[in-house]
Amino acid sequence: CHGKRLKPEALSVTFAGVDIGAFMQMPLDQLAALLEPIAQGDFRAHAAGAATDKEATRRDRAERAASGRAVHAVSPDVRRTSARSEEKRLAAQR
């Protein structure tokens, strides 16, 4: 956790390369500059790229099993869609 007092799972989720621990320590002017393009509807600046393939999902499931975390097929894998997917944009607006 590198002193951030967060689980590795929480730190693995990033936005524009910044994890939630870094977000919490970021000055407001820096945070505003980072989020401004998204607030304006420009998702290109922070696009994560293509969706994860099935082989990567299988590999990650095996790693989760080895570390004692959830491995069943219905455990959420939010990487299956790109960061700019319609579902994720709608969920972020809630």
ZINORJO-V931218 format. One record per residue. RES is the residue in three letters. PSI is psi in whole degrees, -180 to 180 (NA if undefined). NEAR is the number of other ideal C-beta (glycine too) atoms within 10 Angstrom. D_LAST is the distance of its C-alpha to the last C-alpha in Angstrom with 2 decimals. Layout:
res=(RES & RES)
psi=(PSI & PSI)
near=(NEAR & NEAR)
d_last=(D_LAST & D_LAST)
//
This chain:
res=(CYS & HIS & GLY & LYS & ARG & LEU & LYS & PRO & GLU & ALA & LEU & SER & VAL & THR & PHE & ALA & GLY & VAL & ASP & ILE & GLY & ALA & PHE & MET & GLN & MET & PRO & LEU & ASP & GLN & LEU & ALA & ALA & LEU & LEU & GLU & PRO & ILE & ALA & GLN & GLY & ASP & PHE & ARG & ALA & HIS & ALA & ALA & GLY & ALA & ALA & THR & ASP & LYS & GLU & ALA & THR & ARG & ARG & ASP & ARG & ALA & GLU & ARG & ALA & ALA & SER & GLY & ARG & ALA & VAL & HIS & ALA & VAL & SER & PRO & ASP & VAL & ARG & ARG & THR & SER & ALA & ARG & SER & GLU & GLU & LYS & ARG & LEU & ALA & ALA & GLN & ARG)
psi=(-10 & 37 & 5 & -9 & 36 & 151 & 152 & -33 & -42 & -39 & -17 & -18 & 124 & 160 & 122 & 35 & 8 & 128 & 171 & -32 & -43 & -36 & -44 & -26 & -6 & 135 & 149 & -38 & -37 & -42 & -43 & -42 & -37 & -39 & -14 & -47 & -39 & -42 & -30 & -3 & 9 & 100 & -6 & -34 & -27 & 27 & 137 & -14 & -158 & 164 & 157 & 141 & 168 & -35 & -41 & -37 & -43 & -44 & -46 & -36 & -41 & -39 & -40 & -40 & -42 & -30 & 2 & 14 & -180 & 133 & -7 & 157 & -24 & 3 & 139 & 135 & 88 & -9 & -4 & -20 & 156 & 162 & -20 & 15 & 152 & -40 & -44 & -36 & -42 & -41 & -36 & -21 & -13 & NA)
near=(10 & 9 & 6 & 14 & 8 & 15 & 9 & 10 & 9 & 13 & 15 & 11 & 10 & 14 & 16 & 14 & 9 & 15 & 16 & 14 & 16 & 14 & 15 & 10 & 10 & 14 & 8 & 7 & 8 & 12 & 15 & 11 & 11 & 17 & 14 & 11 & 14 & 15 & 8 & 9 & 7 & 10 & 14 & 7 & 11 & 17 & 11 & 17 & 8 & 8 & 14 & 17 & 11 & 9 & 8 & 13 & 15 & 10 & 12 & 14 & 17 & 11 & 11 & 16 & 12 & 9 & 9 & 7 & 12 & 10 & 14 & 8 & 7 & 6 & 10 & 7 & 14 & 12 & 16 & 13 & 15 & 14 & 17 & 13 & 14 & 8 & 9 & 15 & 13 & 9 & 10 & 9 & 6 & 4)
d_last=(28.56 & 30.80 & 30.54 & 26.76 & 26.69 & 23.94 & 24.48 & 25.28 & 22.37 & 19.91 & 22.04 & 22.14 & 18.59 & 18.90 & 17.40 & 20.23 & 22.63 & 21.43 & 20.58 & 18.65 & 22.07 & 22.99 & 19.74 & 20.65 & 24.15 & 23.41 & 24.58 & 22.05 & 23.85 & 23.69 & 19.97 & 19.40 & 21.70 & 19.93 & 16.46 & 17.96 & 18.35 & 14.70 & 13.85 & 16.59 & 15.27 & 18.06 & 17.05 & 20.76 & 21.51 & 19.51 & 19.99 & 20.94 & 23.20 & 23.93 & 22.73 & 24.79 & 27.80 & 28.89 & 31.71 & 29.51 & 27.34 & 30.63 & 31.86 & 28.78 & 29.02 & 32.67 & 31.86 & 29.40 & 32.21 & 34.68 & 32.60 & 31.92 & 28.17 & 26.50 & 28.22 & 27.63 & 26.48 & 23.23 & 22.12 & 18.99 & 19.97 & 16.96 & 19.59 & 20.64 & 18.51 & 18.62 & 16.13 & 15.59 & 15.00 & 12.98 & 11.24 & 10.26 & 9.22 & 6.92 & 5.53 & 5.55 & 3.81 & 0.00)
//
